Amino acid sequence: MHKSFAAVDEYLVWNVSNALMLL
């Protein structure tokens, strides 16, 4: 797998964590 894929996955996890904190 490409490194960019891992970066996108990390980005999504970070976004979900932020969304949960805002809730």
N, CA, C, O and CB atoms as a CASP TS submission, in Angstrom:
PFRMAT TS
TARGET T0000
AUTHOR 0000-0000-0000
METHOD Language model
MODEL 1
PARENT N/A
ATOM      1  N   MET     1       0.837  -1.202   0.000  1.00  0.00           N
ATOM      2  CA  MET     1       0.000   0.000   0.000  1.00  0.00           C
ATOM      3  C   MET     1       0.878   1.261   0.000  1.00  0.00           C
ATOM      4  O   MET     1       2.003   1.264   0.499  1.00  0.00           O
ATOM      5  CB  MET     1      -0.950   0.001   1.230  1.00  0.00           C
ATOM      6  N   HIS     2       0.328   2.306  -0.567  1.00  0.00           N
ATOM      7  CA  HIS     2       1.082   3.555  -0.628  1.00  0.00           C
ATOM      8  C   HIS     2       1.041   4.272   0.720  1.00  0.00           C
ATOM      9  O   HIS     2       0.159   4.040   1.546  1.00  0.00           O
ATOM     10  CB  HIS     2       0.526   4.467  -1.736  1.00  0.00           C
ATOM     11  N   LYS     3       2.007   5.132   0.909  1.00  0.00           N
ATOM     12  CA  LYS     3       2.082   5.882   2.152  1.00  0.00           C
ATOM     13  C   LYS     3       0.920   6.871   2.256  1.00  0.00           C
ATOM     14  O   LYS     3       0.443   7.173   3.351  1.00  0.00           O
ATOM     15  CB  LYS     3       3.425   6.621   2.251  1.00  0.00           C
ATOM     16  N   SER     4       0.472   7.372   1.100  1.00  0.00           N
ATOM     17  CA  SER     4      -0.619   8.350   1.088  1.00  0.00           C
ATOM     18  C   SER     4      -1.901   7.752   1.658  1.00  0.00           C
ATOM     19  O   SER     4      -2.697   8.449   2.287  1.00  0.00           O
ATOM     20  CB  SER     4      -0.865   8.859  -0.338  1.00  0.00           C
ATOM     21  N   PHE     5      -2.093   6.446   1.429  1.00  0.00           N
ATOM     22  CA  PHE     5      -3.297   5.788   1.939  1.00  0.00           C
ATOM     23  C   PHE     5      -3.308   5.827   3.464  1.00  0.00           C
ATOM     24  O   PHE     5      -4.342   6.096   4.075  1.00  0.00           O
ATOM     25  CB  PHE     5      -3.378   4.325   1.434  1.00  0.00           C
ATOM     26  N   ALA     6      -2.164   5.560   4.074  1.00  0.00           N
ATOM     27  CA  ALA     6      -2.062   5.585   5.532  1.00  0.00           C
ATOM     28  C   ALA     6      -2.303   7.005   6.037  1.00  0.00           C
ATOM     29  O   ALA     6      -2.909   7.203   7.090  1.00  0.00           O
ATOM     30  CB  ALA     6      -0.676   5.068   5.998  1.00  0.00           C
ATOM     31  N   ALA     7      -1.826   7.982   5.282  1.00  0.00           N
ATOM     32  CA  ALA     7      -2.002   9.380   5.684  1.00  0.00           C
ATOM     33  C   ALA     7      -3.481   9.739   5.667  1.00  0.00           C
ATOM     34  O   ALA     7      -3.966  10.422   6.570  1.00  0.00           O
ATOM     35  CB  ALA     7      -1.204  10.327   4.755  1.00  0.00           C
ATOM     36  N   VAL     8      -4.200   9.284   4.646  1.00  0.00           N
ATOM     37  CA  VAL     8      -5.635   9.557   4.543  1.00  0.00           C
ATOM     38  C   VAL     8      -6.375   8.876   5.681  1.00  0.00           C
ATOM     39  O   VAL     8      -7.298   9.455   6.252  1.00  0.00           O
ATOM     40  CB  VAL     8      -6.189   9.084   3.181  1.00  0.00           C
ATOM     41  N   ASP     9      -5.982   7.657   6.015  1.00  0.00           N
ATOM     42  CA  ASP     9      -6.624   6.917   7.098  1.00  0.00           C
ATOM     43  C   ASP     9      -6.417   7.651   8.417  1.00  0.00           C
ATOM     44  O   ASP     9      -7.336   7.771   9.228  1.00  0.00           O
ATOM     45  CB  ASP     9      -6.068   5.476   7.184  1.00  0.00           C
ATOM     46  N   GLU    10      -5.195   8.139   8.619  1.00  0.00           N
ATOM     47  CA  GLU    10      -4.883   8.869   9.843  1.00  0.00           C
ATOM     48  C   GLU    10      -5.704  10.160   9.899  1.00  0.00           C
ATOM     49  O   GLU    10      -6.175  10.568  10.961  1.00  0.00           O
ATOM     50  CB  GLU    10      -3.367   9.182   9.924  1.00  0.00           C
ATOM     51  N   TYR    11      -5.863  10.791   8.735  1.00  0.00           N
ATOM     52  CA  TYR    11      -6.633  12.037   8.646  1.00  0.00           C
ATOM     53  C   TYR    11      -8.090  11.790   9.015  1.00  0.00           C
ATOM     54  O   TYR    11      -8.703  12.582   9.731  1.00  0.00           O
ATOM     55  CB  TYR    11      -6.538  12.638   7.228  1.00  0.00           C
ATOM     56  N   LEU    12      -8.643  10.672   8.512  1.00  0.00           N
ATOM     57  CA  LEU    12     -10.045  10.354   8.804  1.00  0.00           C
ATOM     58  C   LEU    12     -10.234  10.087  10.293  1.00  0.00           C
ATOM     59  O   LEU    12     -11.210  10.540  10.891  1.00  0.00           O
ATOM     60  CB  LEU    12     -10.510   9.134   7.982  1.00  0.00           C
ATOM     61  N   VAL    13      -9.303   9.353  10.888  1.00  0.00           N
ATOM     62  CA  VAL    13      -9.397   9.044  12.320  1.00  0.00           C
ATOM     63  C   VAL    13      -9.339  10.332  13.132  1.00  0.00           C
ATOM     64  O   VAL    13     -10.065  10.492  14.112  1.00  0.00           O
ATOM     65  CB  VAL    13      -8.262   8.079  12.756  1.00  0.00           C
ATOM     66  N   TRP    14      -8.458  11.256  12.710  1.00  0.00           N
ATOM     67  CA  TRP    14      -8.320  12.528  13.418  1.00  0.00           C
ATOM     68  C   TRP    14      -9.608  13.335  13.297  1.00  0.00           C
ATOM     69  O   TRP    14     -10.045  13.973  14.255  1.00  0.00           O
ATOM     70  CB  TRP    14      -7.123  13.336  12.865  1.00  0.00           C
ATOM     71  N   ASN    15     -10.212  13.300  12.107  1.00  0.00           N
ATOM     72  CA  ASN    15     -11.468  14.029  11.879  1.00  0.00           C
ATOM     73  C   ASN    15     -12.586  13.466  12.750  1.00  0.00           C
ATOM     74  O   ASN    15     -13.354  14.225  13.341  1.00  0.00           O
ATOM     75  CB  ASN    15     -11.873  13.961  10.390  1.00  0.00           C
ATOM     76  N   VAL    16     -12.681  12.149  12.833  1.00  0.00           N
ATOM     77  CA  VAL    16     -13.724  11.506  13.640  1.00  0.00           C
ATOM     78  C   VAL    16     -13.523  11.858  15.109  1.00  0.00           C
ATOM     79  O   VAL    16     -14.491  12.130  15.819  1.00  0.00           O
ATOM     80  CB  VAL    16     -13.710   9.963  13.443  1.00  0.00           C
ATOM     81  N   SER    17     -12.274  11.855  15.568  1.00  0.00           N
ATOM     82  CA  SER    17     -11.984  12.186  16.963  1.00  0.00           C
ATOM     83  C   SER    17     -12.413  13.620  17.256  1.00  0.00           C
ATOM     84  O   SER    17     -12.994  13.901  18.304  1.00  0.00           O
ATOM     85  CB  SER    17     -10.478  11.998  17.271  1.00  0.00           C
ATOM     86  N   ASN    18     -12.124  14.523  16.321  1.00  0.00           N
ATOM     87  CA  ASN    18     -12.513  15.930  16.493  1.00  0.00           C
ATOM     88  C   ASN    18     -14.026  16.063  16.525  1.00  0.00           C
ATOM     89  O   ASN    18     -14.569  16.808  17.341  1.00  0.00           O
ATOM     90  CB  ASN    18     -11.930  16.801  15.363  1.00  0.00           C
ATOM     91  N   ALA    19     -14.705  15.349  15.647  1.00  0.00           N
ATOM     92  CA  ALA    19     -16.165  15.422  15.581  1.00  0.00           C
ATOM     93  C   ALA    19     -16.775  14.936  16.893  1.00  0.00           C
ATOM     94  O   ALA    19     -17.734  15.528  17.390  1.00  0.00           O
ATOM     95  CB  ALA    19     -16.701  14.587  14.393  1.00  0.00           C
ATOM     96  N   LEU    20     -16.227  13.865  17.453  1.00  0.00           N
ATOM     97  CA  LEU    20     -16.755  13.332  18.707  1.00  0.00           C
ATOM     98  C   LEU    20     -16.529  14.318  19.843  1.00  0.00           C
ATOM     99  O   LEU    20     -17.375  14.452  20.727  1.00  0.00           O
ATOM    100  CB  LEU    20     -16.104  11.980  19.039  1.00  0.00           C
ATOM    101  N   MET    21     -15.403  15.003  19.825  1.00  0.00           N
ATOM    102  CA  MET    21     -15.109  15.977  20.877  1.00  0.00           C
ATOM    103  C   MET    21     -16.070  17.156  20.783  1.00  0.00           C
ATOM    104  O   MET    21     -16.480  17.710  21.803  1.00  0.00           O
ATOM    105  CB  MET    21     -13.646  16.466  20.779  1.00  0.00           C
ATOM    106  N   LEU    22     -16.430  17.542  19.551  1.00  0.00           N
ATOM    107  CA  LEU    22     -17.360  18.659  19.361  1.00  0.00           C
ATOM    108  C   LEU    22     -18.761  18.279  19.839  1.00  0.00           C
ATOM    109  O   LEU    22     -19.527  19.138  20.275  1.00  0.00           O
ATOM    110  CB  LEU    22     -17.400  19.083  17.877  1.00  0.00           C
ATOM    111  N   LEU    23     -19.088  16.999  19.757  1.00  0.00           N
ATOM    112  CA  LEU    23     -20.403  16.553  20.210  1.00  0.00           C
ATOM    113  C   LEU    23     -20.429  16.583  21.729  1.00  0.00           C
ATOM    114  O   LEU    23     -21.445  16.245  22.336  1.00  0.00           O
ATOM    115  CB  LEU    23     -20.733  15.126  19.676  1.00  0.00           C
TER
END
